[in-house]
Amino acid sequence: MFRNSKRRSCDYLSKNELMKITLFTSNKNRHNYFINLLSKVSEELFVVQECETIFPGITSGNYQASPIMKEYFKNVNIVQSKLFGNSYINNFNKNVKILPILFGDLNQCSMKLLSDFLKSDIYLVFGSSFIKSELVDFLIENKAINIHAGVSPYYRGADCNFWALYDNNPHLVGTTILLLSKGLDSGPILYHAMSNLKTDPFEYTMTAVKSAFHSVVERIKDNSIFKIEPIIQEKNKEIRYSIKKQFNEEVVKKYFEKKINLDSAKFNRSLLKEPFFLNN
């Protein structure tokens, strides 16, 4: 179970008892929205927040800066604002503690530096850089939960929902809630969180992320997240393993030329594990 030397060993918390939560995440609107949601179901929320540019496509960072990348991320930001608002971190209850660091610096942080953030009941990872070394060993030991923006085992790596649409697999757009592992998005799967179909592919992919947030918070609140039986991923079902440098101007231009049509898409629930659909 999740480590907390002072509060419990292997017992579940009572249904109405709030817990200590640690989140490793980033700094976009969607990440802040998730922080605010979690703060409502936690006694204390510890956030290691890796910060990167909030102007992708305009400012160079993980992605190229160019007119076509700017156009792509303009669409992303419009939908992100629609679904998450201009999310700032609310701390009305003074229960959120944040360690802001530069994106990619997480693996430079010593366990001593992070020690106050490593005494929680549950550990969550969404949107952080790839975690290595002693920290990943600690998180795996404590059954940390990773929220992957993609449907594993079919799509693993970076920008997975983009690639699912690019490959004409809109039924494999979604998120996977899984146990953290040393491999990228390769841990045992707890369940999938999905979006109902939309006419706008950008809204479709981002709603799947919102679905993941609400499903995780709901299942933390009622303790059911501790009771889900994980399943090992079947590696032979992998369709694409993508890396960030593959998401470039050329491929985004082809994506726009495809004019993604979601009207005829249907879900094949047999490909998913206990899918959660956000009511919206």
C-alpha positions in Angstrom: 0.0 0.0 0.0 1.0 3.7 0.0 3.6 4.7 2.5 2.7 6.8 5.5 4.8 5.9 8.6 2.7 8.0 11.0 -0.8 7.3 9.8 -1.2 3.8 8.5 0.5 0.6 7.3 -1.6 -1.5 5.0 -5.1 -0.4 6.1 -7.4 1.6 4.0 -8.3 5.1 5.2 -11.9 5.4 6.4 -14.2 6.7 3.7 -14.5 10.2 5.1 -10.9 10.6 6.1 -8.7 13.0 4.1 -5.3 11.9 3.1 -1.9 13.4 2.3 -1.2 13.4 -1.4 1.9 14.1 -3.4 1.7 15.1 -7.1 4.5 15.4 -9.6 3.3 17.6 -12.4 3.8 20.6 -14.7 2.5 24.2 -14.9 -0.2 24.5 -17.7 -3.8 25.3 -17.0 -4.7 21.7 -16.9 -2.1 20.9 -14.3 -3.2 23.7 -12.1 -6.8 22.6 -12.5 -5.8 19.1 -11.3 -4.0 20.6 -8.3 -7.2 22.5 -7.3 -9.3 19.3 -7.6 -6.9 17.3 -5.5 -6.7 20.0 -2.8 -10.4 19.4 -2.1 -9.9 15.8 -1.2 -6.6 16.0 0.7 -5.6 16.9 4.2 -2.3 18.2 2.7 -1.3 18.3 -0.9 2.4 18.4 -1.8 3.1 19.4 -5.4 6.5 19.2 -7.2 5.7 21.4 -10.1 8.1 21.4 -13.1 7.8 24.7 -15.0 8.2 25.2 -18.7 7.0 27.7 -21.3 3.3 28.3 -21.3 3.7 29.5 -24.9 4.6 26.4 -26.9 4.9 27.0 -30.6 5.9 30.6 -29.9 8.7 30.0 -27.5 11.1 27.2 -28.1 11.0 24.4 -25.5 9.9 20.8 -25.8 8.5 21.8 -29.2 9.6 23.8 -32.2 8.6 27.5 -32.5 7.1 28.1 -35.9 3.9 29.4 -37.5 2.3 26.0 -37.9 3.3 24.9 -34.4 1.9 28.2 -33.1 -1.4 27.4 -34.9 -1.6 23.9 -33.5 -1.0 25.1 -29.9 -3.4 28.0 -30.4 -6.1 25.3 -30.9 -4.9 23.4 -27.8 -4.9 26.6 -25.7 -8.4 27.6 -26.8 -9.8 24.2 -25.8 -7.7 24.1 -22.6 -9.2 27.5 -21.5 -12.7 26.3 -22.4 -12.4 23.1 -20.3 -10.2 24.3 -17.4 -10.6 28.1 -17.4 -7.6 30.3 -16.5 -6.7 27.9 -13.7 -4.6 29.4 -11.0 -3.8 27.4 -7.9 -6.3 28.1 -5.2 -5.0 27.8 -1.7 -8.0 29.0 0.4 -7.5 26.1 2.9 -3.7 26.6 3.0 -3.2 22.9 2.5 -1.2 23.1 -0.7 2.6 23.1 -0.5 4.5 23.6 -3.8 8.1 23.1 -4.8 8.5 24.9 -8.2 11.5 23.7 -10.3 12.6 23.9 -13.9 11.3 21.2 -16.2 13.8 18.4 -16.3 15.4 19.3 -13.0 13.5 16.7 -11.0 16.2 14.0 -11.3 18.7 16.5 -9.9 16.7 16.8 -6.7 18.0 14.8 -3.8 15.7 12.7 -1.7 16.7 15.0 1.2 15.4 18.0 -0.7 12.2 16.2 -1.5 11.8 14.6 1.9 8.8 16.7 3.0 7.0 15.7 -0.2 7.7 11.9 0.4 5.5 11.3 3.5 2.1 10.9 1.8 -0.6 8.3 1.6 -0.8 8.4 -2.2 1.6 9.5 -4.9 0.5 10.7 -8.3 2.4 11.6 -11.5 1.0 13.6 -14.4 3.0 15.7 -16.8 6.4 15.5 -15.1 9.7 14.8 -16.7 10.8 11.2 -16.9 11.5 10.1 -13.3 14.7 8.0 -12.7 17.1 6.8 -10.0 16.3 6.6 -6.3 13.1 8.6 -6.6 11.5 6.2 -9.1 12.4 3.3 -6.9 10.7 5.0 -3.9 7.6 5.8 -6.0 7.3 2.3 -7.4 7.7 0.8 -3.9 4.9 3.0 -2.8 2.6 2.1 -5.7 2.6 5.6 -7.3 -0.1 6.2 -9.9 0.8 7.6 -13.3 -1.8 9.3 -15.5 -0.8 8.8 -19.1 -2.4 10.9 -21.8 -2.8 8.0 -24.2 -4.4 4.6 -24.3 -1.9 2.0 -23.3 -0.7 -0.5 -24.4 -1.6 0.7 -27.8 0.0 4.2 -27.6 2.9 4.9 -25.3 5.4 7.8 -25.1 4.8 11.4 -26.0 1.8 13.1 -27.7 -0.1 9.8 -27.8 -3.6 11.2 -28.5 -2.3 13.3 -31.4 -0.8 10.1 -32.9 -3.9 8.1 -32.3 -5.9 10.6 -34.4 -3.0 10.9 -36.9 -3.2 7.1 -37.4 -7.0 7.3 -37.8 -7.6 5.5 -34.5 -10.0 8.0 -32.7 -11.3 5.1 -30.6 -7.9 4.9 -29.0 -7.9 8.5 -27.8 -8.0 8.6 -24.0 -6.0 8.3 -20.9 -4.6 5.4 -18.9 -4.4 5.3 -15.1 -1.6 2.9 -14.3 1.0 2.1 -11.7 4.3 3.9 -12.2 7.1 1.8 -13.6 10.7 2.4 -14.7 9.6 2.0 -18.4 7.7 4.8 -20.0 3.9 4.2 -19.6 4.5 0.5 -19.2 3.2 -0.2 -15.7 0.2 -2.4 -14.8 -3.1 -0.7 -15.9 -5.7 0.2 -13.3 -8.3 1.6 -15.8 -8.8 3.9 -18.8 -10.5 7.3 -18.7 -12.1 8.5 -21.9 -14.0 11.3 -23.6 -17.4 11.0 -25.2 -17.0 11.8 -28.9 -16.7 15.5 -29.9 -16.8 17.2 -33.2 -13.6 19.1 -32.4 -10.5 16.7 -32.2 -8.7 19.2 -29.9 -11.7 19.2 -27.5 -11.9 15.4 -27.8 -8.4 14.8 -26.7 -8.4 17.4 -23.9 -11.7 16.2 -22.5 -10.1 12.7 -22.0 -7.5 14.4 -19.8 -10.3 16.1 -17.8 -12.0 12.7 -17.5 -8.8 11.3 -16.0 -8.6 14.1 -13.4 -12.2 13.7 -12.2 -12.1 9.9 -12.2 -8.9 9.9 -10.0 -10.3 12.4 -7.6 -13.6 10.6 -7.4 -11.9 7.3 -6.7 -9.5 8.8 -4.1 -12.5 10.3 -2.4 -14.4 7.0 -2.0 -11.2 4.9 -1.6 -12.0 2.7 -4.6 -8.7 3.6 -6.3 -7.0 1.3 -3.7 -9.2 -1.6 -4.6 -8.7 -1.8 -8.3 -6.9 -4.9 -9.5 -4.2 -3.9 -12.0 -3.5 -5.9 -15.2 -0.1 -6.3 -16.9 0.2 -4.6 -20.3 0.3 -6.9 -23.4 3.3 -5.4 -25.3 2.4 -7.2 -28.5 -0.7 -4.8 -28.7 1.5 -1.7 -29.0 0.7 0.3 -32.2 3.1 3.2 -31.7 5.8 4.3 -29.3 6.4 8.0 -29.9 9.1 10.4 -28.8 8.8 14.2 -28.7 11.1 15.0 -31.6 8.7 13.1 -33.9 6.1 15.7 -33.2 7.4 18.4 -35.6 6.3 20.9 -38.2 6.1 18.4 -41.0 3.9 15.9 -39.2 1.6 18.7 -37.8 1.1 20.0 -41.3 0.0 16.6 -42.5 -2.3 16.3 -39.5 -4.1 19.5 -40.4 -4.3 18.3 -44.0 -6.0 15.1 -42.9 -9.0 17.1 -41.6 -9.8 14.6 -38.8 -13.4 13.5 -38.9 -14.8 12.0 -35.7 -18.4 11.5 -36.8 -18.1 7.8 -37.7 -15.9 6.8 -34.8 -17.1 4.2 -32.4 -15.7 2.8 -29.2 -14.6 -0.7 -28.9 -14.9 -1.2 -25.1 -13.3 -4.7 -25.4 -10.0 -2.8 -26.0 -10.3 -0.9 -22.7 -10.1 -1.7 -19.0 -13.1 -0.6 -17.0 -13.4 2.7 -19.0 -14.6 5.8 -17.2 -16.4 8.4 -19.3 -16.8 11.9 -17.9 -20.4 13.1 -18.1 -20.3 16.3 -20.2 
